[in-house]
Amino acid sequence: MDGCCGPGYASPAEAIKAPKEKLLYTIAIYTGTGIQKPDYLATVDVDPQSPTYSKVIHRLEMPGIGDELHHMGWNACSSCHGDSKMSRKYLLVPGVRSNNIYVVDTASDPRAPKIHKVVDGSEIKKKTNLSGPHTVHCLGSEIIISFLGDARGEAPGGYLHLNKDFEIVGRWENSMGDIPFSYDFWYQPRHNV
């Protein structure tokens, strides 16, 4: 990656040429197992030259039980590739059932990440009438997260806007219009949509 730029890559072709990742972060959940333990973020060593290759080298347990962790996303991505002040430091991990958003610091110790901040699910419901966080995308220096439902869990949901400090700005959309459901999403910054 060019040192003059921000995170990510200018194109998919650039990403293909990049060095391979040495660590992988994935979630492990207990939903439906009958096991009453916190879900966790697993760090997996994927460096073939490492003695711990293909092993889970760290487990970051969430503070509560029953989150049902879901799609994760970074605080910074290719949408801010041209901004040298941005870096991929935090992984945002939503809990579909708890409505919490866990902001995980992966920069201080990439092999043993830690929770930096928790955006409380009850605060999200109170301030935005949203529940069921699903998909996380960075938007320049800020974050947009799709939600499956309103505070009662009824469709269509909407989009939460967090600032660079992971504080609730509010809802991102003006109206859901005639959209019956909210789920995964993508956006095209170069097309201003």
N, C-alpha and C positions, 0 to 999 in steps of 0.2 A: 504494500500500500504506500502510496506517495506521502512523504512526511509533511507536505504543505497542505494537505487536505484533511477533512474531518473523517468520521468513521464510514465504514462500508466502502462501496466501490461505485465508480461512475457508470458501470454497465454490468450486465450479467457476464459478458466476455471477460471483463477485468476480474470479476469474482472467481471465475473458473481458473484463472492463472495464479490466484493467490496461494500462499502456503497453506497446507492442511492444518486444521485445528488440532490442538493437542489435548483439549479438554472438552467435554460435552456435559451440558446441564440438562437434566430431565426430571420430571416429577414422578413421585410414587404416592399412590393414594390407597386408602383403606376402605373407601366407600363400597358398601355391599359385602364386605368380608366378615362382618361381625367383630372385627378387631377394633377396639377402642383406643387407638393411638393417633397422634398427629400425623398428617400427611407430611412428606418431606421433599426437599429438593436434593437430588442425588448428583454428585459430581463424579463423572466417569473419566478415567485416564484413557485417551484414544491415541496416544503417542506410541507407535510400534517399537520405538527404541527404549521405552521406559520399562523398568522392572515391575511396575504396577499396571501395565497395559491391559486394557479390557476389564479393569476392576473398578468397583465403586470405591472411591478414595475418601469420600466425605458425604455425610448426610446432615442436612440442615433441617431440623424439625421445625414446623410452624408452631406458634405458641398455643394454639387451640386444637380441638378435635372436631372433625366433620367439615373441614373447609371445602373439600373436593376441588383441589387445585386443577387449573385448566390451562388454556393457551397462554404462553408467556410471550413477552416482547421486551425489547430494549428501550432504554431512555433515549438513545440516539441510533440512527440507522442511515442507510444510503440517501434518505431524503435530505440529510444535512451533510452530505459528503463534501461539499465545497466550504464548509465552516470549520476552520482549523481549531476553533475554541471548543468544539464539541468532541466528546469521546464516549465510547460505549463502556459505561461504568456500572450501570444498574440494570438489573433484570426485574421486570415487573411481573409478579405472579398472582393472578386473581384466584380467589376461592368462590366458585359458583354458588355454593350453599351458604357460606358465611357472609358473602358480599365484600369481604376484606380484600384489599390489594396490598400484597407484600412487596416492598421495594428492597431488593437484595443487592448488597454491595459485592460485586464480583471483581473489583479492581484491587482492593487492599490486599487480598490473599485469594487469587483465583482458584487455588486448590481447596480452599476452605471458606467459601462465601459466608456472609453473615447478614442478618436482617438490619437494614439501615433505618427503615421506617415502615409503619403500618398505616395505611389509609383505612380508617375504620368503616366497616360496612354499614353500621347504623347511622353514621354521619352522612354517608353517601345517600342513603334512603331519605334521611331528613332534609338534606339540602337540594336533592335533585329528583326525588321520587323514582329512583332506579334501583333495580336488583338483578342479580344474576350476571356478574361481569364475565365477558367471554373473550374477546379478541383485543389485543393491545397493539397499537401502532404509534411510533413517534411521529411528531409533526413539527419538524424543525427542532426547536428546543423544548417543545411541550409534548403532551401525551393525549391521545384519544383512545378511549376504551368503549367497545360496544357492550351493551347490556341487553339481556334477553327479555326483561319485563320491567313493569313499574314496581313500586314498593310492595305491592300485594302479589307480585309475581305474574301479573297479567300482561299479555302482549299489547302493544308492540315493543316496549322497551325504548331504547334510545342510546345516546352517546355521552359519556362523561369526559369532561375536559379537565386535565390536571396541568398546573404550571410546572416550570423547571424544578421547583422545590417540592413537587408532588403534593401540592395543596389543591383543594377542589376549587376550580374556577366556576364551574356550573355545567350546564348541559351544552353540548357543542352545537346541536341542531336547533333551528328555530321551530321546526314542526316536523313530525313524522309523516304528515300528510296522509296519503292513502296507502302507506307501507304497512301491511298487516303484521309483519314480524321483523325482529332484529336478530341478527346472528353474526356471522363472519362478515368482514368488510375489507376493502382495499381502497386506496385513493391514488390519484395521479397528480402529484404536485405540479409537474410541468404543464398539465392541462388546466390547472387551477380549479379542480373539482374535489 
